[in-house]
Amino acid sequence: MKRHSVKSIYPCTLLAAFALCLLIAGIRGCAISREQQHAPVTSPDIAVFSDGEVLVMSLNEYLIGVVGGEMPASFPLEALKAQAVAARTYAVRRMACYGGKGCGKDGADICTDSSCCQAYTAPEELRANWGDNARRYMDKLTEAVYSTEGEVILYNDSPIEALYHSSAGGRTEDAQNVFSSALPYLVGVESPGEEGSKYHGEKQYTPREFAAAVNKKWPKAKLDRKKLSSQVEILSRYDSGQVETLRLNKITVSGKEMRKLLNLNSANFTIDISDTVLIRTVGYGHGVGLSQYGARAMALGGADYREILTHYYTGVEIDKMDQPPCSMAAQ
């Protein structure tokens, strides 16, 4: 048997060890490079006005509560991701660190009143609401926020006014038809498959109740409860189906004014007058921007969150937001 001396084996061992070290270093270097390339933007702090006090929390923490408060956690993950990016964009546009003006409540960036800003539900309350599904749903919300971390919706390199609503009734509405201000990325688009919670609604009044409510708000209308069938008429609708104008005897009002007066689910409504006044609505919310139930339908059909967002917001891009130019401590 041929013998090898220790001297002949030792250099080979060193060479093999050196090659192994180079391989490990190369693999580690590639991994570090990938981590650096995809490193998320550090989540800045946001000042949130809630229940009479200002709370400071990380933007990620806040967004988990917003997505949970604004969209059912049972929705597909891609719909929840779309909601997370829209909610992040909405918040960033208002944050003082990004040049926003806040919501005007005790100097906070944003509040938890959905009629003013975005709904927010604290994690402990979400878990209590979810019961046995608490862990699974919290994992979904966390993934929706962190897998899209730092991503915002941009138009001309600036965060958009990322408005959203529950369901549009088949087609979303142009911003100027609801808020009197046109925005190029908030224009009506088709929104099929929205049927779900509160998609159809109705309210019923006696002729006396209806006439009294209208005459109190608009005394010049002079509605007569016995002549409503000839005094109440929808005059025009937008392409979305929302009522543009309606006649109330001697005056003309907008559909959105009527919606506000009677607290209707949407401005897409019909009025049937007989022994009662029956108002039926389609859709839920103002109808501008992202439809949450439309996002659900798109996700169930295989669309990802980027496809959902670029469908409902026209001509936009999805990109990482910049690092905040200031910190909460500096404010």
Secondary structure, 3 states (H helix, E strand, C coil): CCCCCHHHHHHHHHHHHHHHHHHHHHHHHHHHHHHHHCCCCCCCEEEEEECCEEEEEEHHHHHHHHHHHHCCCCCCHHHHHHHHHHHHHHHHCCCHHHCCCCCCCCCCCEECCCCCCCCCCCHHHHHHHHHHHHHHHHHHHHHHHHCCCCEEEEECCEECCCCEECECCCECCCHHHHHCCCCCCCCCCECCCCCCCCCEEEEEECHHHHHHHHHHHCHHHCCCCCCHHHHEEEEEECCCCCEEEEEECCEEEEHHHHHHHHCCCCCCEEEEECCCEEEEEECECCCCCEEHHHHHHHHHCCCCHHHHHHHHCCCCEEEECCCCCCCHHHC
